[in-house]
């Protein structure tokens, strides 16, 4: 297994800088997801790791060796593409053995490797078929198999599931996770789908406009996002943001949402050190951290909760849960609740907010407070 380090990496095309001082490190066996909206630079970064793009400045190290000038074939990496990139006139077996033949690996070793990988991916019945005879999910398994027979230092995935339908994406997510657990190779996985990133990765690099916004575990990124962009991008439905102010009441600090009735939402005491009376903030609450006031869910778990009045504009039943589009203090918000306790559109209802789970950001810089 091998580690990966990116140090002070920049990439420019003429006067346009698409990657700006990227620093991240993946330990041996880690699964790192590069996530962000289209155009954020994540695929460019993957191409640089693979050697398909040059760097403007900075270093890429694999196993502590700088590989900036190494050709892709000399980096001992295997890449799985969005488009599968299979040879259409070759059988599955031929697609998987082609690279081994180019490296003059003997037939016995080839057959042994193909059997091992085909068993692992459950594609043994497909070995004599051509790509045109396979479904999208089967083609993706073959593409992964072609990478696995290399036994590389690094696996690189470039949005491998984006061409699949929703049900198959979920199935293939599980396949990729099981594959990583079985093989244990360091993996870098590019996606714009934050659910894929959250479910697959041991660490996530959230990128926006060529800048690494946060690099941490899925749990840390979800619970303590570094800024407003990360908070809004990670999570579905998105985090709610309210314009608000900090208010002091004796020795207690609270939040007052702009445009509301002036009710003070008390903050947990561990949030006081970085805040001051009268300070403007962006108050962030995830949709699932609301619950009907009569449930007292946060209090039952030993948390701090406050009740806010809510007007329901619209609902979206999804089966397991109901998503509500609501108004809180005249500001738009989204709430996720259980179907049985969901109010109807046009109804007013009190909801409690779990104040242990809220986020506060600087309204100008967007940085977490």
C-alpha positions as CSV (number, residue, x, y, z in Angstrom):
1,X,0.0,0.0,0.0
2,X,1.1,3.6,-0.4
3,X,0.5,7.1,0.7
4,X,-0.3,10.2,-1.3
5,X,0.7,13.8,-0.6
6,X,-0.2,16.9,-2.4
7,X,1.9,19.9,-1.4
8,X,1.2,23.6,-2.3
9,X,-0.1,22.5,-5.7
10,X,-1.2,25.1,-8.2
11,X,-2.5,24.7,-11.7
12,X,-3.1,27.4,-14.2
13,X,-4.2,27.5,-17.9
14,X,-2.7,30.8,-19.1
15,X,-4.0,33.5,-16.7
16,X,-6.7,31.3,-15.3
17,X,-5.8,29.6,-12.0
18,X,-7.9,26.4,-11.6
19,X,-6.2,25.0,-8.5
20,X,-5.0,27.3,-5.8
21,X,-2.5,26.1,-3.2
22,X,-3.9,22.6,-2.6
23,X,-2.5,20.6,0.4
24,X,-3.8,17.2,1.4
25,X,-2.5,13.8,2.4
26,X,-3.9,10.3,2.2
27,X,-2.5,7.6,4.4
28,X,-2.0,4.1,3.1
29,X,-5.3,2.4,2.6
30,X,-7.5,5.5,2.9
31,X,-10.4,6.3,0.7
32,X,-10.4,10.0,-0.1
33,X,-13.3,11.6,-2.0
34,X,-12.8,14.9,-3.9
35,X,-16.2,16.5,-4.0
36,X,-17.6,19.8,-5.2
37,X,-19.7,21.4,-7.9
38,X,-18.9,21.3,-11.6
39,X,-15.8,23.4,-12.4
40,X,-14.3,23.3,-8.9
41,X,-11.1,21.6,-10.0
42,X,-11.6,18.1,-8.6
43,X,-11.2,16.3,-12.0
44,X,-8.1,18.4,-12.8
45,X,-6.6,17.4,-9.5
46,X,-7.2,13.8,-10.2
47,X,-5.6,14.1,-13.7
48,X,-2.6,15.7,-12.1
49,X,-2.3,12.8,-9.6
50,X,-2.6,10.4,-12.6
51,X,0.1,12.2,-14.6
52,X,-2.4,13.2,-17.3
53,X,-1.9,16.9,-16.5
54,X,1.3,18.8,-15.5
55,X,1.5,21.0,-12.4
56,X,2.2,24.7,-12.5
57,X,3.9,24.6,-9.1
58,X,3.9,22.3,-6.1
59,X,4.5,18.6,-5.6
60,X,2.7,15.3,-5.9
61,X,4.3,12.5,-3.9
62,X,3.4,8.8,-4.0
63,X,5.1,6.7,-1.2
64,X,7.1,9.9,-0.4
65,X,8.6,10.0,-3.9
66,X,7.9,13.2,-6.0
67,X,6.3,12.1,-9.2
68,X,5.7,15.4,-10.9
69,X,7.8,14.4,-13.9
70,X,6.9,10.7,-13.9
71,X,4.9,9.4,-16.8
72,X,1.5,7.9,-16.0
73,X,2.7,4.4,-16.7
74,X,5.5,4.8,-14.2
75,X,3.3,6.0,-11.3
76,X,1.8,2.5,-10.7
77,X,-1.8,3.8,-10.6
78,X,-5.0,2.4,-12.0
79,X,-7.9,4.7,-13.2
80,X,-11.6,4.0,-13.6
81,X,-13.3,6.5,-15.9
82,X,-16.8,7.8,-16.1
83,X,-17.2,6.4,-19.6
84,X,-15.8,3.0,-18.7
85,X,-13.3,3.3,-21.6
86,X,-13.6,-0.4,-22.6
87,X,-12.3,-1.7,-26.0
88,X,-15.6,-2.5,-27.8
89,X,-14.1,-5.2,-30.1
90,X,-12.5,-7.2,-27.2
91,X,-14.2,-9.6,-24.8
92,X,-14.3,-8.8,-21.1
93,X,-11.3,-11.2,-20.6
94,X,-9.3,-9.5,-23.3
95,X,-10.1,-6.0,-21.9
96,X,-8.8,-7.2,-18.5
97,X,-5.7,-9.0,-19.8
98,X,-4.6,-6.3,-22.3
99,X,-2.5,-4.4,-19.9
100,X,-0.9,-7.5,-18.5
101,X,0.0,-8.6,-22.0
102,X,1.6,-5.2,-22.7
103,X,3.8,-5.8,-19.6
104,X,4.7,-9.3,-20.8
105,X,3.1,-11.1,-17.8
106,X,3.0,-14.9,-18.4
107,X,-0.3,-16.6,-19.3
108,X,-0.5,-18.6,-16.1
109,X,-0.3,-15.5,-14.0
110,X,-2.8,-13.8,-16.2
111,X,-5.3,-16.6,-15.8
112,X,-4.8,-16.7,-12.1
113,X,-5.3,-13.0,-11.7
114,X,-8.4,-12.9,-13.9
115,X,-10.0,-15.7,-11.9
116,X,-9.2,-13.9,-8.6
117,X,-10.6,-10.6,-9.8
118,X,-13.6,-12.1,-11.6
119,X,-14.6,-14.0,-8.5
120,X,-14.2,-10.8,-6.4
121,X,-16.4,-8.7,-8.7
122,X,-18.8,-11.6,-9.6
123,X,-18.2,-11.2,-13.3
124,X,-16.9,-14.7,-14.2
125,X,-20.0,-15.5,-16.4
126,X,-19.3,-12.3,-18.4
127,X,-15.7,-13.0,-19.4
128,X,-16.5,-14.1,-23.0
129,X,-18.9,-11.3,-23.7
130,X,-18.1,-8.0,-25.4
131,X,-18.9,-4.6,-23.8
132,X,-21.9,-4.1,-26.1
133,X,-23.6,-7.1,-24.5
134,X,-23.3,-5.7,-21.0
135,X,-25.5,-3.5,-18.8
136,X,-24.1,-0.2,-17.4
137,X,-23.4,-1.8,-14.0
138,X,-21.7,-4.8,-15.6
139,X,-19.5,-2.5,-17.7
140,X,-18.5,-0.6,-14.6
141,X,-17.5,-3.8,-12.8
142,X,-15.4,-4.8,-15.8
143,X,-13.7,-1.3,-15.7
144,X,-13.0,-1.9,-12.0
145,X,-11.7,-5.4,-12.8
146,X,-9.3,-4.0,-15.4
147,X,-7.9,-1.7,-12.8
148,X,-7.7,-4.4,-10.1
149,X,-5.6,-6.8,-12.2
150,X,-2.9,-4.1,-12.1
151,X,-2.6,-4.4,-8.3
152,X,-1.5,-0.7,-8.3
153,X,-0.4,1.6,-5.5
154,X,-3.3,4.0,-6.1
155,X,-6.8,3.6,-7.4
156,X,-8.3,6.7,-9.1
157,X,-12.0,6.9,-9.8
158,X,-13.4,9.8,-12.0
159,X,-17.1,10.0,-11.3
160,X,-17.6,6.3,-12.1
161,X,-21.3,6.1,-11.3
162,X,-22.6,9.3,-12.9
163,X,-23.9,7.4,-16.0
164,X,-25.9,4.9,-14.0
165,X,-29.6,5.2,-12.9
166,X,-30.4,6.0,-9.3
167,X,-31.0,2.4,-8.1
168,X,-27.9,1.1,-9.8
169,X,-25.8,3.9,-8.3
170,X,-26.8,2.8,-4.8
171,X,-25.9,-0.8,-5.6
172,X,-22.5,0.1,-7.2
173,X,-21.7,2.4,-4.2
174,X,-21.9,-0.7,-2.0
175,X,-19.8,-2.7,-4.4
176,X,-17.1,-0.1,-4.4
177,X,-17.1,0.1,-0.6
178,X,-16.8,-3.7,-0.3
179,X,-14.1,-3.7,-2.9
180,X,-12.1,-1.1,-1.0
181,X,-12.5,-3.1,2.3
182,X,-11.4,-6.3,0.6
183,X,-8.4,-4.8,-1.4
184,X,-7.3,-2.1,1.0
185,X,-5.6,0.1,-1.6
186,X,-5.3,3.9,-1.3
187,X,-8.2,5.3,-3.3
188,X,-9.0,8.8,-4.6
189,X,-12.6,9.2,-5.8
190,X,-14.0,12.2,-7.7
191,X,-17.7,12.9,-7.5
192,X,-20.1,15.9,-7.4
193,X,-22.6,13.7,-5.4
194,X,-22.1,14.5,-1.7
195,X,-24.1,11.4,-0.7
196,X,-21.5,9.2,-2.5
197,X,-18.7,11.1,-0.8
198,X,-20.3,10.7,2.7
199,X,-21.0,7.0,2.3
200,X,-17.7,5.9,0.7
201,X,-14.9,8.0,2.0
202,X,-12.8,7.9,5.1
203,X,-11.9,11.5,4.5
204,X,-13.5,14.1,2.2
205,X,-11.9,17.0,0.4
206,X,-14.5,19.7,-0.3
207,X,-13.5,22.0,-3.2
208,X,-14.9,25.2,-4.6
209,X,-13.5,27.5,-7.2
210,X,-10.1,25.7,-7.1
211,X,-9.7,26.1,-3.3
212,X,-9.7,23.3,-0.8
213,X,-12.5,24.4,1.6
214,X,-12.2,21.6,4.1
215,X,-10.5,18.2,4.4
216,X,-11.7,16.0,7.2
217,X,-13.8,12.9,8.1
218,X,-17.4,12.7,6.8
219,X,-18.7,13.1,10.4
220,X,-16.6,16.2,11.1
221,X,-17.5,17.9,7.8
222,X,-21.2,17.2,8.4
223,X,-21.3,18.2,12.0
224,X,-18.7,21.1,12.1
225,X,-18.5,22.5,8.5
226,X,-15.7,25.0,8.1
227,X,-17.7,27.6,6.3
228,X,-21.1,28.4,4.7
229,X,-20.2,26.7,1.4
230,X,-19.3,23.4,3.0
231,X,-22.4,23.6,5.3
232,X,-24.7,24.2,2.3
233,X,-23.1,21.7,-0.1
234,X,-22.8,18.7,2.2
235,X,-26.2,17.4,3.3
236,X,-29.5,16.8,1.5
237,X,-31.7,18.8,1.9
238,X,-29.3,21.7,2.4
239,X,-28.7,23.3,5.7
240,X,-31.0,26.3,6.5
241,X,-29.3,29.7,7.0
242,X,-30.9,32.6,8.8
243,X,-29.7,36.2,9.2
244,X,-29.4,36.7,13.0
245,X,-27.7,38.5,15.9
246,X,-26.1,37.5,19.2
247,X,-27.9,38.8,22.3
248,X,-26.7,38.8,25.9
249,X,-29.2,38.1,28.7
250,X,-27.4,38.2,32.1
251,X,-24.6,35.6,31.7
252,X,-26.4,33.8,28.9
253,X,-25.9,34.4,25.1
254,X,-28.6,33.7,22.6
255,X,-29.5,34.1,19.0
256,X,-32.3,36.3,17.7
257,X,-33.4,35.6,14.1
258,X,-33.9,38.8,12.0
259,X,-37.5,39.6,11.1
260,X,-38.9,37.4,13.9
261,X,-40.7,38.2,17.1
262,X,-37.5,38.9,19.0
263,X,-37.5,35.6,20.8
264,X,-34.0,34.7,22.1
265,X,-32.8,31.2,21.2
266,X,-30.3,30.3,24.1
267,X,-26.9,29.0,23.0
268,X,-25.1,26.2,24.8
269,X,-22.5,27.6,27.2
270,X,-19.6,26.0,25.2
271,X,-20.4,28.3,22.3
272,X,-19.9,31.6,24.2
273,X,-16.2,32.1,24.0
274,X,-16.0,33.3,20.4
275,X,-19.2,35.4,20.4
276,X,-20.2,38.9,21.6
277,X,-23.4,40.8,22.3
278,X,-24.8,42.5,19.2
279,X,-22.6,40.5,16.8
280,X,-24.2,39.7,13.4
281,X,-24.1,36.0,12.5
282,X,-25.4,33.5,10.0
283,X,-27.4,30.9,12.0
284,X,-27.4,27.4,10.4
285,X,-29.7,24.6,11.2
286,X,-29.9,21.3,9.3
287,X,-33.5,20.2,8.3
288,X,-33.4,17.1,10.4
289,X,-32.5,19.0,13.6
290,X,-36.1,20.3,13.8
291,X,-38.8,18.2,15.5
292,X,-42.4,18.9,16.4
293,X,-42.4,20.8,19.7
294,X,-44.6,18.1,21.5
295,X,-41.9,15.5,20.9
296,X,-39.3,17.3,23.0
297,X,-36.7,15.1,21.2
298,X,-33.7,17.2,22.0
299,X,-34.6,17.4,25.7
300,X,-35.1,13.7,25.9
301,X,-31.5,13.2,24.6
302,X,-30.2,15.7,27.2
303,X,-29.7,18.5,24.8
304,X,-30.8,22.2,24.7
305,X,-33.9,22.9,22.7
306,X,-35.9,26.0,21.8
307,X,-39.4,26.3,20.2
308,X,-40.0,28.4,17.1
309,X,-43.3,29.0,15.3
310,X,-43.4,27.7,11.7
311,X,-45.7,28.3,8.8
312,X,-45.8,25.4,6.3
313,X,-45.9,26.5,2.6
314,X,-45.5,23.1,0.9
315,X,-44.8,19.5,1.6
316,X,-42.9,16.7,-0.3
317,X,-43.7,13.2,1.0
318,X,-40.9,10.8,0.1
319,X,-42.2,7.7,1.9
320,X,-39.8,7.3,4.8
321,X,-39.9,11.0,5.6
322,X,-41.7,14.2,4.7
323,X,-39.8,17.4,3.6
324,X,-41.5,20.7,4.5
325,X,-40.9,24.0,2.8
326,X,-41.7,26.5,5.6
327,X,-41.4,30.1,6.7
328,X,-39.5,30.9,10.0
329,X,-39.5,34.6,10.9
330,X,-40.3,35.5,7.3
331,X,-37.3,33.5,6.0
332,X,-37.5,30.4,3.9
333,X,-36.4,27.1,5.5
334,X,-36.7,23.3,5.0
335,X,-37.6,20.8,7.7
336,X,-37.5,17.0,7.6
337,X,-39.9,15.2,9.8
338,X,-41.7,11.8,10.1
339,X,-44.8,11.4,7.9
340,X,-47.1,10.7,10.8
341,X,-46.3,14.0,12.6
342,X,-46.1,16.2,9.5
343,X,-48.4,19.2,9.3
344,X,-50.4,20.1,6.2
345,X,-49.6,23.0,3.8
346,X,-51.0,26.2,5.1
347,X,-50.8,25.1,8.7
348,X,-48.9,26.8,11.6
349,X,-47.1,24.6,14.0
350,X,-44.4,24.9,16.7
351,X,-41.1,23.1,16.1
352,X,-38.1,22.7,18.4
353,X,-34.5,23.2,17.3
354,X,-31.8,21.1,18.8
355,X,-29.3,23.9,19.8
356,X,-26.5,21.5,20.3
357,X,-26.4,20.8,16.6
358,X,-26.6,24.4,15.2
359,X,-23.8,26.2,13.4
360,X,-22.8,29.8,13.4
361,X,-20.9,31.6,10.7
362,X,-19.4,35.0,10.1
363,X,-21.9,36.7,7.6
364,X,-19.1,38.4,5.7
365,X,-16.3,35.8,5.4
366,X,-18.7,32.8,5.8
367,X,-16.2,31.2,8.2
368,X,-17.4,29.1,11.1
369,X,-17.5,30.8,14.4
